[in-house]
Structures are given as C-alpha cells and as structure tokens.
Amino acid sequence: MSSIRKDLVFTFGDRHDGVIGIPGLTIDGNVIEISYFFGDAKPKNIVVISSQAGCPMSCAFCELGSEKFARNLTKEEIRDQALLMLAEAGLHGFTVDNTPHKVTVANTGEPMLNTALVDGLELIAAAVPVSFKVSTILPATKIATETLARLADFAARHSQPVQLQISLISTSERERQEMSGARLSDFHAVRKAAELWRNKNPNGRKVNASLILTSDMKSDVDQVFAILPPELIRFRFREYVPTLHGKSHGLRMISSPQLADIKKRFEDRGYDVGDWASPSPIEWRFGLAGNVIRRMYLDMLSRAR
Ligand code: SF4
C-alpha cells in the first residue's frame, strides 16, 4: 500500500506546455507537494517531489511561509510520491518507457536535512529508470554536510545523471543569509561542496548555483567569480515567479532588460548561460512556484469548511 495518497489532482495547460499537481497526503495528515512538468520545450518530463513535511528553514521567498516543520519524510514516502505521480502521468500517456524522466527533490522541505533522502532515491532508482536532481539551500549543519557526501556517493554509482543544485539566492553573502530563517552555508562552504561533488563525480555535471532573480536581489558576477568560478559552478537563471509570501517580503519581478544584462555579465566572465530554466508560459500564468499548488489545495479546503 502506498504511504502517500491523493484526493485532488490539478492539471494546467496542454501537451505542449503542461503541469500536473498533486497535494500528497501522508498517513498522519501532513500535506506535501508533488508536481509534474512536461511540454515541447522540456528535454525530459520532470517529477518534483518533497523531502519533508513543513520546513525548518523559513525562507522569505517560499510559499510555505512560516508554517511549522513537522518531520522528515521516510524513504518509502520519498519513493511513493514519485510512483504516485508517474502513475498519474501514465493516464496522460507519459511513461518512463516512452519519455525520458527526471525526478527532482525541490518541493516541500530542505532535502539535505533528511537523513533518509539517499535511501529514498535508491528506492526510486530500483523501481524506475530516471535521472535525478536535488535542490538545496545548503543549511550550515552537520547533517546537511553528511547528507551531501552520501548524495555525492549515490551520484557516482547511479547509471543516469544526478545533478546537485545549490540555491545561492543572492551574490551577496549578507542578503543570502537574511533571506533564510536558519543559518546557511557561506560561499566558502558552497565551494567546498562543489569541489567534493566534482571529486566524487569527475565526469558528472557541474554543480548548479541558482539565484532568486528579482528586481532588487544582488546578482553581481564580481561578488562570486573568485570563490565560485565557471570551471566549478554553472549558474542557473530562473526569474522569480511571484508568490504571496514573497510579495509580503517585498520581492518584485525582474525586468527583461535587467535579466539580459545580468546574463551577459556572467557570460562575459565565462559562465554557461542559457534560457533552459526560465518558467514556461503556463508556469507564469498560474504563478507555479514551489508549494503554490499545495497552498491552492489548502485554500480550497478552508473555503469549503
Ligand atoms: S525554499 Fe525550500 S528550504 Fe526554503 S523554506 Fe521553502 S522548502 Fe524550505
């Protein structure tokens, strides 16, 4: 029996640009987010799963807002989210046999704080042939350091690519720290993580670093070039999609000329720059940042009561 169940499925868009969202329900009543992205512009269909019920990090830009942390998800709950969503995708004609798939851990929770993360990924890998991505804000804790080392070992032995994405948030250390409610790794620790990743996976992908691209957040290549150079890090440029919680913290959308200028400055210093991470039209239209589908579900329930 699955450890995660559903009682509502959201579908947005069409085959050319679409999203499926499932608020996943744990046996003990927590709600987590599971989502699925597909369309003509995507080289792989992407299952996005959660690692925790709630999150202890309280990031200013996250739709979870100040919701309390409940617990880490078990390895079976990590696996069952992916299988539940793949079964749903099958109803739309997408299977791992006819379409390449990636499982990304990026919805509810901070994956590096869950000691069951790698065991959960192992269970998924044993069930379905997929690549993986894990997105972390990289908390400054011993558990996060240990989980990252285990993940790097998993990446070295998994037959398909495993990507690590570190949400840098800002190129300013001070701004990065201020956006989180808990202590984050500084840029020296981010560099050490990227070096560990490269040493364990010399033929794998470089670590992605992502920035929250708003109109005011620092995205200055000169602040990171020396410590996070292009031979170690690939910067991922995805515009900030407004969320209610982000708006209440004064985050505002970036303009197209401002974004183009930032990308050019990074490109001129030798970083790989592309549009692969930009939100699709359907993601813009419905503001589909992480945990927004979960919030839609909870809003529907509270209106119905
Ligand atoms: S962005 Fe990620 S780490 Fe930050 S509060 Fe949201 S789920 Fe947690």
Boltz pocket constraint, residues with backbone or C-beta under 6 A from the ligand:
constraints:
  - pocket:
      binder: B
      contacts: [[A, 55], [A, 56], [A, 57], [A, 58], [A, 59], [A, 62], [A, 63], [A, 64], [A, 65], [A, 106], [A, 107], [A, 108], [A, 109], [A, 110], [A, 137]]
      max_distance: 6.0
